[in-house]
């Protein structure tokens, strides 16, 4: 988890989660509006999917 501050106040919270490799990439993209997705492949197979979800604090 990472907390981003702006002007001394918490602006955004980021959390990393591991996703099951059987999940379709299109479905992963539809789940959140703000996210970073890391995909690792070995021998033509996806071996790891990590997603960093960003939540803006109001």
C-alpha positions as CSV (number, residue, x, y, z in Angstrom):
1,X,0.0,0.0,0.0
2,X,1.2,3.5,-0.8
3,X,-0.2,6.8,0.3
4,X,0.3,9.9,-1.9
5,X,0.2,13.3,-0.2
6,X,-0.3,16.7,-1.9
7,X,0.0,19.9,0.0
8,X,0.4,18.0,3.3
9,X,-2.9,16.2,2.9
10,X,-3.6,12.6,1.8
11,X,-4.6,12.8,-1.9
12,X,-4.6,9.2,-3.1
13,X,-4.2,5.6,-1.7
14,X,-2.7,2.9,-3.9
15,X,-3.1,-0.8,-3.2
16,X,-1.5,-3.8,-5.0
17,X,-3.3,-7.0,-5.6
18,X,-2.5,-10.2,-7.4
19,X,-5.0,-11.4,-9.9
20,X,-5.7,-15.0,-10.9
21,X,-4.1,-15.6,-14.3
22,X,-7.3,-17.2,-15.7
23,X,-9.0,-13.8,-15.6
24,X,-9.5,-12.1,-19.0
25,X,-7.6,-8.9,-19.4
26,X,-10.6,-7.1,-20.8
27,X,-12.5,-7.9,-17.6
28,X,-9.6,-6.7,-15.5
29,X,-9.6,-3.4,-17.4
30,X,-13.4,-2.9,-16.8
31,X,-13.2,-3.4,-13.0
32,X,-11.6,0.0,-12.0
33,X,-11.3,3.5,-13.5
34,X,-7.7,4.1,-12.2
35,X,-5.3,1.3,-12.2
36,X,-1.9,0.1,-13.3
37,X,-1.6,-3.5,-14.6
38,X,1.6,-5.5,-14.7
39,X,1.6,-8.8,-16.7
40,X,4.5,-11.2,-16.8
41,X,4.8,-13.9,-19.4
42,X,7.1,-17.0,-19.6
43,X,7.2,-19.6,-22.4
44,X,4.1,-18.0,-24.0
45,X,2.0,-18.3,-20.8
46,X,0.9,-15.6,-18.4
47,X,2.5,-16.3,-15.1
48,X,1.7,-13.2,-13.1
49,X,-0.8,-10.4,-13.1
50,X,-0.5,-7.6,-10.5
51,X,-2.9,-4.6,-10.4
52,X,-2.3,-1.4,-8.5
53,X,-5.6,0.3,-7.8
54,X,-5.7,4.0,-7.2
55,X,-8.3,5.5,-4.9
56,X,-8.6,9.3,-4.8
57,X,-9.4,10.7,-1.3
58,X,-11.9,13.5,-1.2
